[in-house]
Amino acid sequence: MTLPFEMKFLDASSLADLLELQSIVSANLPCPEIFILHEDEYFQEALRVDRSVLGVTAGEKLIAFSIIAIPGLSDENLGKDINLPKDELVNVAHLQAAAVHPGYRGNGLQRKLTFAHLHVISEIGYNHACCTVSPKNPVSLGNYLYCGLKIEWLCPKRNGWWRFILHKEILKENPLLREKSTDRRQSGMEDNLMAHRDENGIEIREIAISDIEGQLDLLSKGFKGFRISSHSDGLKLSYARF
Ligand SMILES: CC(C)(COP(=O)(O)OP(=O)(O)OC[C@H]1O[C@@H](n2cnc3c(N)ncnc32)[C@H](O)[C@@H]1OP(=O)(O)O)[C@@H](O)C(=O)NCCC(=O)NCCS
């Protein structure tokens, strides 16, 4: 039986459901490094802020969530990692955590939650959405790229675990990029780093997701990551200058 999904903002009454879902998700992680677990207080605080926590229910059961947060000028502000101008840092919102119950994956729920929360971020007047994703988490990375965020930096974060820093400037919607960000399977690519131009003459570099050094080099030269694709020799990311 397929239950209808309902997306809604959560309040303090959902704390126990969120903690239970987090523990189910954490027990099913392929590698602990991809998902930082949060304490009760973190959820309590998030639930206090209007529209910060979005949930999806199937029947009465919570099966997915997304959390946003406003970092202010704290060191946590991811705008600092991507060198946003100082006066833009107050306009940064974080897409901070998202998870889907293992039994309900493959329904595009992370994308739906992310689009909904991007809309909230825009409505409450913030112009920059940022998040972090592990290079070992291609599903989540692909979903954020699909939603129009781009990889703008790569660095070790908490516990020394590598994280892509993704960013989307809300007011600068680019439909072309959205189209490009969808998964496209390609084969016959032998080199780790391929360069070619797309139909608009934009230089695109393709690089293995595991090639941290190569990506740091591209990022330091002003490239941004915008697409993930599957190849016979593994997952690759496409980078271009925008
Ligand atoms: C990342 C996550 C939220 C995505 O869930 P989702 O929205 O249901 O995923 P999607 O609907 O986009 O699924 C995309 C594809 O990946 C597959 N998939 C989703 N999660 C998967 C997983 N953990 N492992 C393997 N495949 C997975 C789906 O079956 C689907 O395949 P299809 O396109 O062939 O149908 C979910 O995997 C999750 O909760 N992971 C653990 C927590 C986490 O990593 N959070 C994000 C931290 S940045």
The ligand as a Tripos MOL2 file, in Angstrom:
@<TRIPOS>MOLECULE
LIG
   48    50     1     0     0
SMALL
NO_CHARGES

@<TRIPOS>ATOM
      1 C1         20.6280   11.6680    0.9810 C.3       1 LIG1
      2 C2         19.1720   11.2390    1.1970 C.3       1 LIG1
      3 C3         18.4910   12.3000    2.0430 C.3       1 LIG1
      4 C4         18.4860   11.1310   -0.1600 C.3       1 LIG1
      5 O1         17.2100   10.5440    0.0230 O.3       1 LIG1
      6 P1         16.0950   10.6250   -1.1350 P.3       1 LIG1
      7 O2         15.6160   12.0280   -1.2860 O.co2     1 LIG1
      8 O3         15.0700    9.6190   -0.8560 O.co2     1 LIG1
      9 O4         16.9380   10.1970   -2.4180 O.3       1 LIG1
     10 P2         16.4600   10.2790   -3.9190 P.3       1 LIG1
     11 O5         14.9740   10.1540   -3.9910 O.co2     1 LIG1
     12 O6         17.0820   11.4610   -4.5670 O.co2     1 LIG1
     13 O7         17.0950    9.0190   -4.5610 O.3       1 LIG1
     14 C5         17.9710    9.1290   -5.6750 C.3       1 LIG1
     15 C6         18.4450    7.7790   -6.0310 C.3       1 LIG1
     16 O8         19.3810    7.3320   -5.0960 O.3       1 LIG1
     17 C7         18.9330    6.1500   -4.4910 C.3       1 LIG1
     18 N1         19.2700    6.3160   -3.1220 N.ar      1 LIG1
     19 C8         18.7820    7.2290   -2.2710 C.ar      1 LIG1
     20 N2         19.4310    7.1250   -1.1020 N.ar      1 LIG1
     21 C9         20.3420    6.1550   -1.2600 C.ar      1 LIG1
     22 C10        21.3150    5.6070   -0.4190 C.ar      1 LIG1
     23 N3         21.4980    6.0460    0.8240 N.pl3     1 LIG1
     24 N4         22.1080    4.6300   -0.9040 N.ar      1 LIG1
     25 C11        21.9540    4.1930   -2.1590 C.ar      1 LIG1
     26 N5         21.0480    4.6830   -3.0090 N.ar      1 LIG1
     27 C12        20.2460    5.6450   -2.5480 C.ar      1 LIG1
     28 C13        17.4680    6.0770   -4.7270 C.3       1 LIG1
     29 O9         16.9930    4.7620   -4.7640 O.3       1 LIG1
     30 C14        17.3510    6.7500   -6.0690 C.3       1 LIG1
     31 O10        17.6600    5.8680   -7.1290 O.3       1 LIG1
     32 P3         16.8530    6.0180   -8.5040 P.3       1 LIG1
     33 O11        17.1380    7.4170   -9.0020 O.co2     1 LIG1
     34 O12        17.4550    4.9580   -9.3330 O.co2     1 LIG1
     35 O13        15.4300    5.8290   -8.1560 O.co2     1 LIG1
     36 C15        19.1000    9.8510    1.8940 C.3       1 LIG1
     37 O14        19.8730    8.9310    1.1660 O.3       1 LIG1
     38 C16        19.5790    9.8930    3.3310 C.2       1 LIG1
     39 O15        18.8250   10.1920    4.2520 O.2       1 LIG1
     40 N6         20.8720    9.5760    3.5520 N.am      1 LIG1
     41 C17        21.4570    9.5770    4.8780 C.3       1 LIG1
     42 C18        21.5470   10.9750    5.4930 C.3       1 LIG1
     43 C19        22.2520   11.9340    4.5750 C.2       1 LIG1
     44 O16        23.2130   11.5930    3.8870 O.2       1 LIG1
     45 N7         21.7760   13.2010    4.5680 N.am      1 LIG1
     46 C20        22.3420   14.2610    3.7520 C.3       1 LIG1
     47 C21        23.5360   14.8230    4.3930 C.3       1 LIG1
     48 S1         24.2430   16.1210    3.3900 S.3       1 LIG1
@<TRIPOS>BOND
     1     1     2 1
     2     2     3 1
     3     2     4 1
     4     2    36 1
     5     4     5 1
     6     5     6 1
     7     6     7 2
     8     6     8 1
     9     6     9 1
    10     9    10 1
    11    10    11 2
    12    10    12 1
    13    10    13 1
    14    13    14 1
    15    14    15 1
    16    15    16 1
    17    15    30 1
    18    16    17 1
    19    17    18 1
    20    17    28 1
    21    18    19 ar
    22    18    27 ar
    23    19    20 ar
    24    20    21 ar
    25    21    22 ar
    26    21    27 ar
    27    22    23 1
    28    22    24 ar
    29    24    25 ar
    30    25    26 ar
    31    26    27 ar
    32    28    29 1
    33    28    30 1
    34    30    31 1
    35    31    32 1
    36    32    33 2
    37    32    34 1
    38    32    35 1
    39    36    37 1
    40    36    38 1
    41    38    39 2
    42    38    40 1
    43    40    41 1
    44    41    42 1
    45    42    43 1
    46    43    44 2
    47    43    45 1
    48    45    46 1
    49    46    47 1
    50    47    48 1
@<TRIPOS>SUBSTRUCTURE
     1 LIG1         1 GROUP 0 **** ****
